[in-house]
Amino acid sequence: MSGSDCLFCKIAAGEIPSTEVVSTERTYAFRDLNPAMPTHVLVVPREHIDDADTIEPGHAEIIAELFTTAQQVARQEGLSERGYRLVFNVGEDSNNSVPHLHLHVLGGRSMGWPPG
């Protein structure tokens, strides 16, 4: 899938409406439409990267910014004190429905282990 056909590329570009949480030069964070937790925010790079399996050394700065944006989301949403989960899903078996790298920021209640 090319970036021009990608749902998350269109969301990050403002072509499809979303509920913005944080926006940076390289990343965009928005609320998941089907939240799995009280707080469920997706952090995506503005550059199209298929998934975590296709990350290359040249993506280092973008990946670092994904994590700093996720930290900002967690602080802004009041998750830092009690904790939160960061998740990348890769491929069909993980239930990854949009082939664009995205980091889930999940929190707002206690989570058991294993997840599910």
VENWO-V494757 format. One record per residue. N is the residue number from 1. PSI is psi in whole degrees, -180 to 180 (none if undefined). Layout:
# VENWO-V494757
n=[N & N]
psi=[PSI & PSI]
This chain:
# VENWO-V494757
n=[1 & 2 & 3 & 4 & 5 & 6 & 7 & 8 & 9 & 10 & 11 & 12 & 13 & 14 & 15 & 16 & 17 & 18 & 19 & 20 & 21 & 22 & 23 & 24 & 25 & 26 & 27 & 28 & 29 & 30 & 31 & 32 & 33 & 34 & 35 & 36 & 37 & 38 & 39 & 40 & 41 & 42 & 43 & 44 & 45 & 46 & 47 & 48 & 49 & 50 & 51 & 52 & 53 & 54 & 55 & 56 & 57 & 58 & 59 & 60 & 61 & 62 & 63 & 64 & 65 & 66 & 67 & 68 & 69 & 70 & 71 & 72 & 73 & 74 & 75 & 76 & 77 & 78 & 79 & 80 & 81 & 82 & 83 & 84 & 85 & 86 & 87 & 88 & 89 & 90 & 91 & 92 & 93 & 94 & 95 & 96 & 97 & 98 & 99 & 100 & 101 & 102 & 103 & 104 & 105 & 106 & 107 & 108 & 109 & 110 & 111 & 112 & 113 & 114 & 115 & 116]
psi=[134 & 162 & -33 & -21 & -3 & 129 & -48 & -30 & -41 & -38 & -48 & -32 & -6 & 11 & -24 & 132 & 147 & 169 & 101 & 139 & -48 & 142 & 130 & 179 & -40 & -10 & 163 & 130 & 133 & 158 & 136 & 138 & -25 & 74 & 137 & -12 & 166 & -39 & 122 & 101 & 139 & 134 & 121 & 149 & 147 & -28 & 138 & 122 & 129 & -54 & -178 & -23 & -15 & 8 & 137 & 165 & -32 & -12 & 5 & -47 & -38 & -43 & -41 & -41 & -32 & -45 & -40 & -33 & -42 & -40 & -42 & -43 & -48 & -43 & -47 & -36 & 1 & 27 & -18 & -40 & -46 & -23 & 162 & 169 & 139 & 130 & 133 & 132 & 140 & 120 & 174 & -43 & -21 & -1 & 26 & 109 & -15 & 116 & 66 & 127 & 129 & 142 & 121 & 130 & 113 & 136 & -171 & -8 & 165 & 141 & 131 & 171 & 133 & 159 & 156 & none]
